[in-house]
Amino acid sequence: MSATALWGWIVLIALGLSVVGTGWRLRGLLARPYRPDRAQPRGRGWRGVLYAFTWGMMPWAKESTRHHFLPYVRGVLFHIGIFATLATLAVSPWRSALPDWIAAAGLALTGIGAVGGLIGILMRIFDERLRALSYPDDYASVVLVTLWQAAGVAFWADPQWTATFYGLSALTLIAIPLTKIRHCIYFFFSRFFFGLFYGRRRVLG
């Protein structure tokens, strides 16, 4: 078995551990008591949920992003890079068979994400307010994901980096339920209940 094939199996095992760990986290989250809103609804909850996942995520919808547009753009690019790196992992076994334009797009998008991650790291180091709010887990999470995206860039540039990319992919997958990277799961819950509550109150939607 080649080193690349071995790393491929390691990634699959890491994916399984990540799914189990995330499921355990979700089980604990869903087991918490839920207090329904007993107020008489004035609007429709589904409209608030729709707004929360669409227009409510636009930069003009929140004061924080209106006043800090460049950090918002950095965050968007960083997360685009994350999705691009996940896609890279999914198609990586067929790297040699992919057309050149896909490789070029993968290189560009993972590169954008890595640059966004690097800027995020520097912001946490040099911005006094962010530094005061940051814990070791914050630094570790953003550094790991940034290195993972950088490995995706290297993978698209030269297939010899495949084993390195797989190794960082496995580490990132295992880290999801153990670190603040798991906010990728909590995000959907928070946006749903936010939209549902304010939709029923006819504040959103």
N, C-alpha and C positions, 0 to 999 in steps of 0.2 A: 504494500500500500504506500502510495506517495505521500509526502508531507502535506501537500495541498488537500488530498482526499482525507487524511487524518484530521486536519483542521476543520474540514467540512463536517465531519461527524461530531467534532467538539462543538461546533456552532449549533448543530441540531440538538445536542444534549443541553447546551446552554439555553436554547429556545424553550425546551421543555421545562427546565428549572424556572425560567422566567415566567412562563404561563402558570405553573403551579404556585410560585410565590405571589404573583399578582392576584391569582384567584383567592389565595389565603388572605391577602390584604382586603380584597373586595368583600369577602365573607365577613370579615370583622367590621367593615364599613356598613354593610347592609344590615348587620345584626344590631346596630345601634337603634335606640327607640326613635321613632318618627312621630312628631307631633303635627297632625294635620291642621291646616289653617281653618279655623272655625268661623271666621268672618264671612258674611254673605258676599259671594263673588259679585263684582261689578263689571268684570270683563271676562275674556276667554283666556284660559291659561296657555293654550296651544299657540296663540298669537304672540304671547310673551316669549315662549320658548323659541318660536321661529325667529323673532327679532334678536334674541340673545345669541343665536348661532349665525346670524347673517349681518344685518346692518348694525347691530349692537357691538360687533367686533371691528367696525371701521374706526379709523383714527379720530374722526370728528365726533364720535359718539361718546367719548370719555374725556373729561377735562385733563386727566393725566397725560393722555397721548396727544391732545391738542397742544399742550404746553411743552411736550418733550417728543417732538415728531421724529427727530433723528434716532433716538434710542428705540422708538417704535419700529422704524424701518430696519434697524439692526436686528431686532428681535424677529421680525418677519423673515429676513434673509437667513438668519440662523436656523429657524424652523423649516424653511424651504430646504435648506441643506440637509436637515435631519431626515426629511421625507425622501430626498434624493439619495441619501446614503442607505436608507432602508431598501429603496428600490434597487440600488446597486448590489446590495447583499442578495436580494431575491434573484437577480438575473446573472449573478457572478459565475455560476457554473457554465453558462453559455457565452462567456466573454468573447471568445475567439470567433464566434459565429455572428455576432451583432454587427450591424452596419456602422460605418465610421461616424455618422451623425449622432447616433445614440451615445457612442463613446465620448464624443465632443460635448454633448449636452450633459452627460454624467460628470465629466471633468469640470465643466463650468459651474454646475449647480452645487456639487460637493465642495468645490473651491470657495464659492460664495459663502456657503455655510461655515466653513472653517475660518474664513476671515471674520465673519460675524461673531463666531465663538471667541476668537482671539481678542477682538475688540471688547467683548463682554468681560473677559478675564481682566483686561487692563482697566476697564471701568470699575470693577470691584476692588482693584488694588489701589487706584489713584483717586477715585471719587470718595471723599470722606463720608458722605451720607450712605452710599452703598456699602462701604467697608464696615460701617457701624452696624448695618443690618445683616451682614453676611456671616455665616457660620462655616466651619470646615467642610461640612457636607455640600454647601453651595459651591465652594471652590472645586472640590473633588468632582462633583457632577459635571460642571461646565468644562473643566479641563479634560475629563474622560471623553465626553461627547465631542469636544473639539478635536482631540487626537484621533478619535474614530473617524470623523469626517476627513481629517487630513490623510488618514490611511486610505479612505475611499478615493481621494484625489490621486494618491500614489498608485493605487490599483488601476485606475483608468489610464494613468500615464505609462505604467510599465507593469505587465502581469506578474513580474517577479515579486511584487509586493503582495501577492495574493495571500500568502500565509500570515503576513503581518496584519492585513485587513481582517482576515478571519479571526485571528487572535483577539484583536481589539473589539470585533463584533461580539465574540463570545463574552468578553469581559463586560461590555456594555449591556448585553441582554441580561446577564446575571445581576448586574447592578440595579436594574429597573425597580424591582420590588424592595430593594435594600436601601436605596438612596432617594433623594428628592427628585430623581428622574421620574419617579412614579406619579408626579403631578400630571403626566400625560394621560393618566387614567382619571384622576380626580377632577381634571379640568372639565370633562364632559358632565360629571355630576353637578359641579358647582354652577355651570352655565344653565343646565336644565332646571334646577330648583330656583335659581335666580329668576329665570324667565317665567317659570310657572307661578311663582309668588307674585311678582309684579304685573304679570299678565292678568291674573285674577283680580288684582287691585286696579286694573285698567290704567296703570302707569306706563306700561310698555305695550306695544302692538297696536 
